[in-house]
Amino acid sequence: MIKKDQIIEILETCFDPEIPIDLWNLGLIYNIEIKEKVINILMTLTTPGCTMAEVIAQDIKDKLSSLETINNVNVEITFDPIWEPSMMTDYAREKLGFKLKEKEDDENWE
């Protein structure tokens, strides 16, 4: 049986053609559901007007379907909630030049 970590690894090879960061690190993947050999992905796009929605969804389907343990892949696109840059991982923020949140130093608790 396929594990969520394996799905995430594949999603990290799927990119928005307009942004050089993968879908997972952009925070576009809202949910991954694994039901035996069927994978359901709930995702969003960086903007509701994105013309690449079908291309991105097909890329996900093609890559996940290439695994022998998967029979079907469904990709649903939603805009609830609407994507915002705060949904990105630190990796994506750094790559895109966003200022990273400063981590609080546990030693400075006074």
C-alpha distances in whole Angstrom, upper triangle without the diagonal:
4,6,10,12,10,11,15,15,15,17,20,21,22,25,28,30,33,32,31,28,24,23,21,24,27,25,24,21,21,18,14,13,9,10,7,8,10,11,15,17,20,22,26,29,31,34,34,36,34,34,31,28,27,27,25,23,23,22,19,18,19,17,13,14,15,11,10,7,9,12,14,15,17,20,22,25,27,30,30,30,32,31,33,33,33,29,29,27,30,29,30,33,34,33,35,38,38,39,37,37,39,37,39,41,40,44,46,45,49
4,7,8,7,8,11,12,12,14,16,17,18,22,24,27,30,28,27,24,21,20,18,21,23,22,21,18,19,15,12,11,8,10,8,8,10,9,13,14,17,19,23,25,28,31,31,33,30,31,28,25,25,24,22,20,20,19,15,15,16,14,10,12,13,9,10,7,8,11,13,13,15,17,20,22,25,27,27,28,29,28,30,30,29,26,25,24,27,25,26,29,31,30,31,34,34,36,33,34,36,34,37,38,38,41,43,43,47
4,5,5,7,9,10,11,13,15,17,18,21,24,27,29,27,26,23,19,18,16,18,21,19,19,16,17,14,10,10,8,11,10,11,12,10,13,14,17,18,22,24,26,29,30,32,30,31,28,25,25,25,22,20,21,19,16,16,18,15,12,14,15,12,13,10,11,14,15,14,16,17,20,22,24,26,26,26,27,26,28,27,27,23,22,21,24,23,24,27,28,28,29,32,31,33,30,31,32,31,33,35,34,38,40,39,43
4,5,5,6,9,10,10,12,15,16,19,21,24,26,24,23,20,17,15,12,15,17,16,16,12,13,10,7,8,8,11,12,12,12,10,11,11,14,15,18,21,23,26,27,29,27,28,25,23,23,23,19,18,19,18,14,15,17,15,12,15,16,13,15,13,12,16,15,14,15,15,17,19,20,23,22,22,24,22,24,24,23,19,19,18,21,20,20,23,25,25,26,29,28,30,27,27,29,28,30,32,32,35,37,37,40
4,5,5,6,9,10,11,13,15,18,20,23,25,23,22,18,15,14,11,14,17,15,16,13,15,13,10,12,11,15,15,15,15,13,14,14,16,17,20,22,23,27,28,30,27,29,26,24,24,23,20,19,20,18,15,17,18,15,13,16,16,14,16,14,14,18,18,16,18,18,20,21,22,24,24,24,25,22,24,23,22,19,18,16,19,17,19,22,23,22,24,27,26,28,25,26,28,26,29,30,30,33,35,35,39
4,5,5,7,9,10,11,13,17,20,22,25,23,21,18,15,15,12,15,18,17,17,14,16,14,11,13,11,14,14,13,14,12,14,13,16,17,20,22,24,27,28,30,27,28,24,23,23,22,19,18,18,16,13,14,15,12,10,13,13,10,13,11,12,15,15,14,16,17,19,21,23,25,26,25,26,24,26,25,25,21,20,18,21,19,20,23,24,23,25,28,28,30,27,28,30,29,32,33,34,37,39,39,43
4,5,5,6,9,10,11,14,17,20,22,21,20,17,13,12,10,13,16,15,14,11,13,11,8,10,9,13,13,12,12,9,11,10,13,14,17,19,21,24,25,27,24,25,21,19,19,18,15,14,15,13,10,11,12,10,7,11,12,10,13,11,10,14,13,11,13,13,16,17,19,22,22,22,23,21,23,23,23,19,18,17,20,19,19,22,24,22,24,27,27,29,27,28,30,29,32,34,34,38,39,39,43
4,5,5,6,9,10,13,15,18,20,18,17,14,10,10,7,10,12,12,12,9,12,11,9,12,12,16,17,16,15,12,13,11,13,13,16,17,19,22,23,25,23,24,21,19,20,19,15,15,16,14,11,13,14,11,10,14,15,13,16,15,14,17,16,14,15,14,16,17,19,21,21,21,21,19,20,20,19,16,15,13,16,15,15,18,20,19,21,24,23,25,23,24,26,25,28,30,31,34,36,36,40
4,6,5,7,9,12,16,18,20,18,16,14,10,11,9,11,14,14,14,12,15,14,12,15,15,18,18,17,17,14,15,14,16,16,18,19,21,24,26,27,24,25,21,20,21,19,16,16,17,14,11,14,14,11,10,14,13,12,16,15,15,18,18,15,17,17,19,20,22,24,24,24,24,21,22,21,21,18,16,15,17,15,15,19,20,18,21,23,24,26,24,25,27,26,29,31,32,35,36,37,41
4,5,5,7,11,14,16,19,17,16,13,10,10,9,12,14,14,14,12,15,14,12,14,14,17,18,16,15,12,14,12,15,15,17,18,20,23,24,25,22,22,19,18,18,16,13,13,13,10,8,10,10,7,7,11,10,10,14,14,13,16,15,13,15,14,17,18,20,23,24,24,24,21,23,22,22,19,17,17,19,17,17,20,21,19,21,24,25,27,26,27,30,29,32,34,35,38,40,40,44
4,5,5,8,11,14,16,15,14,11,7,6,6,9,11,11,10,9,12,12,10,13,14,18,19,17,16,12,13,10,12,11,13,14,16,19,20,22,19,20,16,15,15,14,11,11,12,9,7,10,11,8,8,12,13,13,17,16,15,17,16,13,14,12,14,15,17,19,20,20,20,17,19,18,19,16,14,14,17,15,14,18,19,17,19,22,22,25,23,25,27,27,30,33,34,37,38,38,42
4,6,8,11,13,15,13,11,8,5,6,6,7,10,11,11,10,14,14,13,17,17,21,22,20,19,16,16,14,15,14,15,15,16,20,22,23,20,21,17,17,18,16,12,14,15,12,10,13,14,11,11,15,15,15,19,19,18,20,19,16,17,16,18,18,20,21,22,21,21,18,19,17,18,15,13,12,14,12,11,15,16,14,16,19,20,22,21,23,25,25,28,30,32,35,36,37,40
4,6,10,12,14,13,11,9,6,8,9,10,12,14,13,13,17,17,16,19,19,22,23,20,20,17,17,15,17,15,17,16,17,20,22,23,19,20,16,16,17,14,11,13,13,9,9,12,12,9,11,14,13,14,18,18,17,20,19,16,17,16,18,18,21,22,24,24,23,20,21,20,21,18,16,15,17,14,14,17,18,16,17,21,22,24,23,26,28,28,32,34,35,38,39,40,44
4,7,9,12,11,10,9,5,6,8,10,11,12,11,11,15,15,15,18,18,22,22,20,19,16,16,13,14,12,13,13,14,17,19,19,16,16,12,12,13,10,7,9,10,7,6,10,10,8,10,13,14,15,19,19,17,19,17,14,15,13,15,15,18,19,21,21,20,17,19,18,20,17,15,15,18,15,14,17,19,16,17,20,21,24,24,26,29,29,33,35,36,39,40,41,44
4,6,8,7,7,6,4,5,9,10,9,12,10,12,15,17,17,20,21,25,26,24,22,19,18,15,16,13,13,11,12,15,17,17,13,14,11,11,13,10,7,10,11,9,9,13,13,12,14,17,17,19,22,23,21,23,21,17,17,15,16,15,17,18,21,20,19,16,17,16,18,16,14,15,17,14,12,15,17,14,14,18,19,22,22,24,27,28,32,34,36,39,39,40,44
4,5,5,7,7,7,7,10,11,9,11,10,12,15,17,18,21,23,26,28,26,23,20,19,16,15,12,11,8,9,11,13,13,10,11,8,9,11,9,7,10,12,10,11,14,15,14,16,19,20,22,25,26,23,24,22,18,18,15,16,14,16,16,19,18,16,14,15,14,17,15,13,15,17,16,12,15,17,14,13,17,18,21,22,24,27,29,32,35,37,40,40,41,44
4,6,7,9,9,10,14,14,12,15,13,16,19,21,22,25,26,29,30,28,26,23,22,19,19,16,14,11,12,13,15,14,10,10,8,10,12,9,8,12,13,11,13,16,16,15,18,20,21,23,27,27,25,26,24,21,20,17,18,16,19,19,22,22,19,17,18,17,20,19,17,18,20,18,15,17,19,15,14,18,19,23,24,27,30,31,35,37,40,43,43,44,47
4,7,9,11,11,15,14,12,15,14,17,20,22,23,27,28,31,33,31,29,25,24,21,20,17,15,11,10,11,14,13,10,10,9,11,14,12,11,14,16,14,16,19,19,19,21,24,24,26,30,31,28,29,27,24,23,19,20,17,19,18,22,21,18,15,16,15,18,17,16,18,19,17,14,16,17,14,12,16,17,21,22,25,28,30,33,36,39,41,41,42,45
4,6,8,9,12,11,9,13,12,15,18,21,22,25,27,31,32,30,28,25,24,20,20,16,14,11,10,12,15,15,12,13,11,13,16,14,12,15,17,15,16,19,20,19,21,24,24,26,30,30,28,29,27,24,23,20,20,18,19,18,21,20,17,14,14,13,16,15,12,14,15,14,10,12,13,10,9,12,14,17,18,21,24,26,30,32,35,38,37,39,42
4,7,10,12,11,10,13,14,16,19,22,22,26,27,31,32,30,28,25,24,21,21,18,17,14,13,16,19,19,15,17,14,16,18,15,13,17,18,15,16,20,19,18,20,23,23,25,28,29,27,29,27,24,24,21,22,20,22,21,24,23,20,17,17,14,17,16,13,14,15,12,9,12,12,9,8,12,14,17,18,21,24,26,29,31,34,37,37,38,41
4,7,8,7,6,10,11,13,16,18,19,23,24,28,29,28,26,22,22,18,18,15,15,13,12,15,18,19,16,17,15,16,18,16,13,16,17,14,15,18,19,17,18,22,22,23,27,27,25,27,25,22,22,19,20,18,20,19,21,20,18,15,15,12,14,13,10,10,12,9,6,10,11,8,8,12,13,16,16,19,22,23,27,29,31,34,34,35,39
4,6,6,6,9,9,10,14,16,16,19,21,24,26,24,22,19,18,15,15,13,13,12,12,15,18,19,16,17,14,14,16,14,11,13,15,12,11,15,15,13,15,18,18,19,23,23,21,24,22,18,19,16,17,16,18,18,20,19,18,15,15,14,15,13,10,11,13,10,8,12,13,11,12,15,16,19,18,20,23,24,28,30,32,35,35,36,40
4,6,5,6,5,7,10,12,13,16,18,22,23,22,20,16,15,12,12,9,9,9,10,13,15,17,14,16,13,12,14,13,9,11,13,11,10,13,15,13,14,17,18,19,23,22,20,22,20,16,16,13,14,13,14,15,17,16,15,12,13,13,14,11,9,11,14,12,10,13,15,13,14,17,17,20,19,21,24,24,28,30,32,35,36,36,40
4,5,5,6,6,9,11,11,15,17,20,22,21,19,16,15,11,12,10,11,11,12,16,18,20,17,19,16,15,17,16,12,13,16,13,11,15,16,14,14,18,19,19,22,21,19,22,20,17,16,14,15,14,15,16,17,16,16,13,14,13,13,10,8,8,12,11,9,12,15,14,14,18,17,19,18,19,22,22,25,28,29,33,33,34,37
4,5,8,9,11,13,14,18,20,24,25,25,23,19,18,15,15,12,13,13,12,16,19,21,18,20,18,17,19,18,15,16,19,16,14,18,19,17,17,21,22,22,25,25,23,26,24,20,20,17,18,17,17,17,18,17,16,12,13,11,11,9,6,5,8,7,6,9,11,10,11,14,13,16,14,16,19,19,22,25,27,30,30,31,34
4,6,8,11,14,15,19,21,25,27,26,24,20,19,15,14,11,10,9,9,12,15,17,15,17,15,15,18,17,13,15,18,16,15,18,20,18,19,22,23,24,27,26,25,27,24,21,20,17,17,15,15,15,16,14,13,9,9,8,9,7,4,7,9,9,6,8,11,10,10,13,12,15,14,16,19,20,24,26,28,31,31,32,35
4,6,7,10,13,16,19,22,25,24,22,18,16,13,11,9,9,9,9,13,15,18,16,18,17,15,18,18,14,15,18,17,15,18,20,19,18,22,23,23,27,25,23,25,23,19,18,15,15,13,13,13,13,12,11,8,9,8,8,5,5,7,10,11,9,11,14,14,13,16,14,17,15,16,20,20,23,26,27,31,31,31,34
4,6,9,11,15,18,21,24,23,20,16,14,10,9,5,5,6,7,11,12,15,13,15,13,12,14,15,11,12,15,14,12,15,18,17,17,20,22,22,25,24,22,23,21,17,15,12,12,10,10,10,11,10,10,7,9,10,11,8,8,10,14,14,12,13,17,16,15,18,17,20,19,20,23,24,27,30,31,35,35,35,38
4,6,8,11,14,17,20,19,17,13,11,7,6,4,7,9,11,14,15,17,16,18,15,13,15,15,12,11,14,14,11,14,16,15,14,17,19,19,22,21,19,20,18,14,13,10,10,9,10,11,12,11,12,10,12,13,14,10,10,12,15,15,14,16,19,18,18,21,20,22,21,22,25,25,27,30,31,35,35,35,39
4,7,10,14,17,20,20,17,13,11,8,5,5,7,11,13,15,15,19,17,20,18,15,17,18,15,14,17,17,14,16,19,18,17,19,22,22,24,22,20,21,19,15,14,11,10,9,9,10,10,9,11,10,13,14,14,10,12,13,17,18,16,18,21,21,21,23,21,23,22,22,25,25,27,30,31,35,35,34,38
4,6,10,13,16,16,14,10,8,6,5,7,10,13,16,18,18,21,20,22,20,17,18,19,16,14,17,17,14,15,18,17,15,18,20,19,22,19,17,19,16,13,12,10,10,11,11,13,12,12,14,14,16,18,17,13,15,16,19,20,19,21,24,24,24,26,25,27,25,25,28,27,29,32,32,36,37,36,39
4,7,10,13,13,11,7,6,5,7,9,13,16,18,21,21,23,22,23,21,18,18,19,16,14,16,16,12,13,16,15,12,15,17,16,18,16,14,15,13,11,10,10,11,12,13,16,16,16,18,17,19,20,20,16,17,17,21,21,20,22,25,25,25,28,27,29,27,27,30,29,31,33,34,37,38,38,41
4,6,10,11,8,6,5,6,8,12,15,19,21,24,23,26,24,25,23,20,20,21,18,15,17,18,14,14,17,16,13,15,18,16,17,15,12,14,12,10,10,10,11,14,15,18,17,18,20,20,23,24,23,20,20,21,24,24,24,26,29,28,29,32,30,32,30,30,33,32,34,36,36,40,41,40,44
4,6,7,6,5,6,9,12,15,18,21,24,27,26,29,27,28,25,22,22,22,20,17,18,18,14,14,16,15,12,13,16,14,14,11,10,11,10,10,11,12,14,17,19,22,21,22,24,23,26,27,26,23,23,23,26,26,26,28,31,30,31,34,33,35,32,33,35,34,36,38,38,42,43,42,46
4,6,5,6,8,11,14,17,21,24,27,29,28,31,29,30,27,24,23,24,22,19,20,20,17,15,18,18,14,14,17,15,15,11,10,10,10,10,11,14,15,19,20,24,23,24,26,26,29,30,30,26,27,27,30,30,29,32,34,34,35,38,37,38,36,36,39,37,39,42,41,45,46,45,49
4,6,8,11,14,17,20,24,27,30,32,31,34,32,32,29,26,25,26,24,21,21,21,18,16,18,17,14,13,16,13,12,9,8,9,10,11,13,16,18,22,24,27,27,28,30,29,32,33,32,29,29,29,32,31,31,34,36,35,36,39,39,40,38,38,41,39,41,43,43,46,48,47,51
4,7,10,13,17,19,23,25,29,31,30,32,30,30,27,24,22,23,21,18,18,18,15,13,15,14,11,10,12,10,9,6,5,5,7,9,11,14,17,21,23,27,27,28,29,29,32,32,32,29,29,28,32,31,30,33,35,34,35,38,38,40,38,39,41,40,42,44,44,48,49,49,52
4,7,10,13,16,20,22,26,27,27,29,27,26,24,21,19,20,19,15,15,16,13,11,13,14,10,10,13,11,12,9,6,6,5,6,8,11,14,17,19,23,23,24,26,26,29,30,30,26,26,27,30,29,29,32,34,33,33,37,36,38,36,37,40,39,41,43,43,47,48,48,51
4,6,10,13,16,19,22,24,24,26,24,24,21,18,17,18,16,13,14,14,11,9,12,12,8,9,12,11,13,10,7,8,6,5,6,8,11,14,17,20,20,21,23,22,25,26,26,22,23,23,27,26,25,28,30,29,30,33,32,34,33,33,36,35,38,40,40,44,45,45,48
4,7,10,13,16,20,21,21,23,21,22,19,16,16,17,15,11,13,14,11,10,13,14,11,12,15,15,16,14,11,11,9,6,5,6,8,11,13,16,17,18,19,19,22,24,24,20,21,22,26,25,24,27,29,28,28,32,31,33,31,32,35,34,37,39,40,43,44,44,47
4,6,10,13,16,18,18,20,18,19,17,13,14,15,12,9,12,12,9,9,13,13,11,13,16,16,18,16,13,14,11,8,6,5,6,8,11,14,14,15,16,16,19,20,21,17,17,19,22,22,20,23,26,25,25,28,27,29,28,29,32,31,34,37,37,41,41,41,45
4,7,11,14,15,15,18,16,18,16,13,14,15,13,10,13,14,11,12,16,16,14,16,19,19,22,20,17,18,14,11,8,6,5,6,7,10,10,11,13,13,16,18,18,15,16,18,22,22,20,22,25,24,24,27,26,28,27,27,30,30,33,35,36,40,40,40,43
4,7,10,12,12,15,13,15,13,10,12,13,10,9,13,13,11,13,16,16,15,17,20,20,23,22,19,20,17,13,11,7,6,5,6,8,10,10,10,10,13,15,16,12,13,15,19,19,17,19,22,21,20,24,22,25,24,25,28,28,31,34,35,39,39,39,42
4,7,8,8,11,10,13,12,9,12,13,10,10,14,14,13,15,18,18,18,20,23,23,26,25,22,23,20,16,14,10,8,5,5,6,8,8,8,7,10,12,14,11,12,15,19,19,16,18,21,20,19,22,20,23,23,24,27,28,31,34,35,39,39,38,41
4,5,7,9,7,10,9,7,11,12,9,10,14,14,13,16,18,18,19,21,23,25,28,27,24,25,22,18,16,12,11,8,8,7,11,11,8,7,10,11,14,12,12,15,18,18,15,16,20,18,17,20,19,22,22,23,27,28,31,34,36,39,39,39,42
4,7,9,7,11,11,10,14,14,12,14,17,16,16,19,21,21,22,24,26,27,31,30,27,28,25,22,20,16,15,11,11,9,12,11,8,6,7,9,12,10,11,14,17,17,13,14,17,16,14,17,16,19,19,21,25,26,29,32,34,38,37,37,40
4,5,6,9,10,10,14,15,13,15,18,18,18,21,23,23,24,26,28,30,33,33,29,30,27,23,21,17,15,11,11,9,12,11,8,7,9,11,14,13,14,18,20,20,17,17,20,19,17,19,18,21,22,24,27,29,32,35,37,41,40,40,43
4,6,9,10,9,13,15,14,14,17,19,19,20,23,24,24,26,28,30,33,33,29,29,26,22,19,16,14,10,9,7,11,11,8,9,12,14,17,16,17,21,23,24,20,21,24,23,20,23,22,25,26,27,31,32,35,38,40,43,43,43,45
4,6,9,9,12,14,14,15,18,19,19,21,23,24,25,27,29,31,34,34,31,31,27,24,21,18,16,12,12,11,14,15,12,12,14,16,20,19,19,23,25,25,22,22,25,24,21,24,23,26,27,29,33,34,37,41,43,46,45,45,48
4,5,6,10,10,10,12,15,15,16,18,20,21,22,24,26,28,31,31,28,28,25,21,19,16,15,11,12,11,15,16,13,12,14,16,19,18,18,21,23,23,19,20,23,21,19,22,22,25,26,28,32,33,36,40,42,45,44,45,47
4,6,8,9,10,12,13,14,16,18,19,20,22,23,25,27,30,31,28,27,24,21,19,16,15,13,14,14,18,19,16,16,18,19,22,21,21,24,26,25,22,23,26,23,21,24,25,28,29,31,35,37,40,43,45,48,48,48,51
4,6,5,6,9,10,11,12,14,15,17,18,20,21,24,27,28,24,25,22,18,17,14,14,12,14,15,18,19,17,16,18,19,22,20,19,22,24,23,20,22,24,21,20,23,24,27,28,30,34,35,38,41,43,47,46,47,50
4,6,5,6,9,10,11,12,14,16,17,18,20,22,25,25,22,22,19,15,14,10,10,8,11,12,15,16,15,14,17,18,21,19,19,21,24,23,20,22,25,23,21,25,25,28,28,30,34,35,38,41,43,46,46,46,49
4,5,5,6,8,10,10,12,14,15,16,18,21,23,24,20,20,17,14,12,10,10,10,13,15,18,19,18,18,21,22,24,22,22,24,27,26,23,25,28,25,24,28,28,31,31,33,37,38,41,44,45,49,49,49,52
4,6,5,6,9,10,10,12,14,15,17,19,22,23,20,20,17,14,14,11,13,12,15,17,20,21,20,18,21,22,24,22,21,23,26,24,21,24,26,23,22,26,27,30,30,32,36,37,40,43,45,48,48,49,52
4,5,5,6,9,10,11,12,14,16,18,21,22,19,19,16,13,12,10,11,10,13,15,18,19,17,16,18,19,21,18,17,19,22,21,18,21,23,20,20,23,24,27,27,29,32,33,37,39,41,44,44,45,48
4,5,5,6,9,10,11,12,14,16,19,19,16,16,13,10,9,6,8,8,12,15,17,18,17,16,19,20,22,19,19,21,24,23,20,23,25,23,23,26,26,30,29,31,34,35,38,40,42,45,46,46,49
4,5,5,6,8,10,10,12,15,18,18,15,15,12,10,10,8,11,12,16,18,21,22,21,20,23,24,26,23,22,23,27,25,22,26,28,25,25,29,29,32,32,34,37,37,41,43,45,48,48,49,52
4,5,5,6,9,10,11,13,17,18,15,16,14,11,12,10,13,14,17,19,22,23,22,20,22,23,25,21,20,21,24,22,20,23,25,22,22,26,27,30,30,32,35,35,39,41,42,46,46,47,50
4,6,5,6,8,10,12,15,15,12,14,11,8,9,8,11,12,15,18,20,21,20,19,21,21,23,20,19,19,23,21,19,22,24,22,22,26,26,29,28,30,33,33,36,39,40,43,44,45,48
4,6,5,6,8,10,13,13,10,11,8,6,7,7,11,13,17,20,22,23,23,21,24,25,26,23,22,23,26,24,23,26,28,26,26,30,30,33,32,34,37,37,40,42,43,47,47,48,51
4,6,5,6,9,12,13,11,11,10,9,11,11,15,16,20,23,25,26,25,24,27,27,28,25,24,25,27,25,24,27,29,26,27,31,31,34,33,35,38,38,41,44,45,48,49,49,53
4,6,5,8,11,12,10,12,11,10,12,12,16,17,21,23,25,26,25,23,26,26,27,24,22,22,25,22,21,25,26,24,25,29,29,32,31,33,36,35,39,41,42,45,46,47,50
4,5,6,9,9,7,9,9,7,10,11,15,17,20,23,24,25,25,23,26,26,27,23,22,22,25,23,22,26,27,25,26,30,30,33,31,33,36,35,38,40,41,44,46,46,50
4,5,7,8,6,7,7,7,10,12,16,18,22,25,26,27,27,26,29,29,30,27,26,26,29,27,26,29,31,29,30,33,34,36,35,37,39,39,42,44,45,48,49,50,53
4,6,9,8,9,10,10,14,15,19,21,25,28,29,30,30,28,31,31,32,28,27,27,29,27,26,30,31,29,30,34,34,37,36,37,40,39,43,44,45,48,50,50,54
4,5,6,8,10,11,14,16,20,22,25,28,30,30,31,29,31,31,32,28,27,26,29,27,27,30,31,29,31,34,35,37,35,37,39,38,41,43,44,47,48,49,52
4,6,8,10,12,16,18,22,25,28,31,32,33,34,32,35,35,35,31,30,30,32,30,30,34,35,33,35,38,38,41,39,40,43,42,44,46,46,49,51,51,55
4,7,10,11,15,17,21,24,27,30,30,31,32,31,33,34,34,30,29,29,31,30,30,33,34,33,35,38,38,40,38,39,41,40,43,44,44,48,49,49,53
4,6,8,11,14,17,20,23,27,27,28,29,28,31,31,32,28,28,27,30,29,28,32,33,32,33,36,36,39,37,38,40,39,42,44,44,48,49,49,53
4,7,10,14,17,20,23,27,28,29,30,29,32,33,34,30,30,30,33,32,31,34,36,34,35,39,39,41,40,41,43,42,45,47,47,51,52,52,56
4,7,10,13,17,20,23,24,26,27,26,29,31,31,27,28,28,32,30,29,32,34,33,33,37,37,39,38,39,41,41,44,46,46,50,51,51,54
4,7,10,13,16,20,21,22,23,22,26,27,28,24,24,25,28,27,26,29,31,29,30,33,33,35,34,35,38,38,41,43,44,47,48,48,51
4,7,10,13,17,18,19,20,20,24,25,26,22,23,24,28,27,25,28,31,29,29,33,32,35,34,34,38,37,40,43,43,47,48,47,51
4,7,10,13,15,16,17,17,20,22,23,19,20,21,25,24,22,25,28,26,26,29,29,31,30,31,35,35,38,40,41,45,45,45,48
4,7,10,12,14,14,15,18,21,22,18,20,22,25,25,23,25,28,27,26,29,28,31,30,31,34,34,37,40,41,45,45,44,48
4,7,9,11,11,11,15,18,19,16,17,20,24,23,21,23,26,25,23,27,26,28,28,29,32,33,35,38,40,43,43,43,46
4,6,8,8,10,13,16,17,15,17,20,23,24,21,22,26,25,24,27,25,27,27,27,31,31,34,37,38,42,42,41,44
4,5,5,7,11,14,15,13,16,19,22,23,20,21,25,24,22,25,23,25,25,25,29,30,32,36,37,41,40,39,42
3,5,8,11,15,15,13,16,19,22,24,21,22,25,26,24,26,24,26,25,25,28,29,31,34,35,39,38,37,40
4,6,9,12,12,11,14,17,20,22,19,19,23,24,22,24,21,23,23,22,26,26,28,32,33,36,35,35,37
4,7,10,11,10,13,16,19,21,18,18,21,22,19,21,19,21,21,21,25,26,28,32,33,37,36,35,38
4,7,8,7,9,13,16,17,14,14,18,18,16,18,16,18,18,19,22,23,26,29,31,34,34,34,36
4,6,6,8,12,14,15,13,12,15,16,14,15,13,15,15,15,19,21,23,27,29,32,31,31,34
4,5,6,9,10,12,9,8,12,12,10,12,9,11,12,12,16,18,21,24,27,30,29,29,32
4,5,8,9,12,10,9,12,14,12,13,10,11,10,10,14,15,18,21,23,26,26,26,28
4,7,9,11,10,9,13,14,13,15,12,14,13,13,16,17,20,23,25,28,27,28,31
4,7,8,6,6,10,11,10,12,10,12,11,12,15,16,19,22,24,27,27,28,31
4,5,5,6,9,10,11,12,11,12,10,11,14,14,17,20,22,25,25,26,29
4,5,5,6,9,10,10,9,9,7,8,11,11,15,17,20,22,23,24,27
4,6,5,6,9,10,10,11,9,12,14,14,18,20,22,25,25,27,30
4,5,5,6,9,8,11,10,13,15,17,20,23,25,28,28,29,32
4,6,5,6,5,7,7,10,13,14,18,21,23,26,26,27,30
4,5,5,6,7,7,10,12,14,18,20,23,25,25,27,30
4,6,8,10,10,14,16,18,22,24,27,29,29,31,33
4,6,9,11,14,17,19,23,25,28,30,30,31,34
4,6,9,12,15,17,21,23,26,28,27,29,32
4,6,9,12,15,18,21,24,26,25,27,29
4,7,9,12,15,18,21,23,22,23,26
4,6,9,12,15,18,20,19,21,24
4,6,9,12,15,18,17,18,20
4,6,9,12,14,13,15,17
4,6,9,12,11,13,16
4,6,9,8,9,12
4,5,6,8,11
4,5,6,10
4,6,8
4,6
4
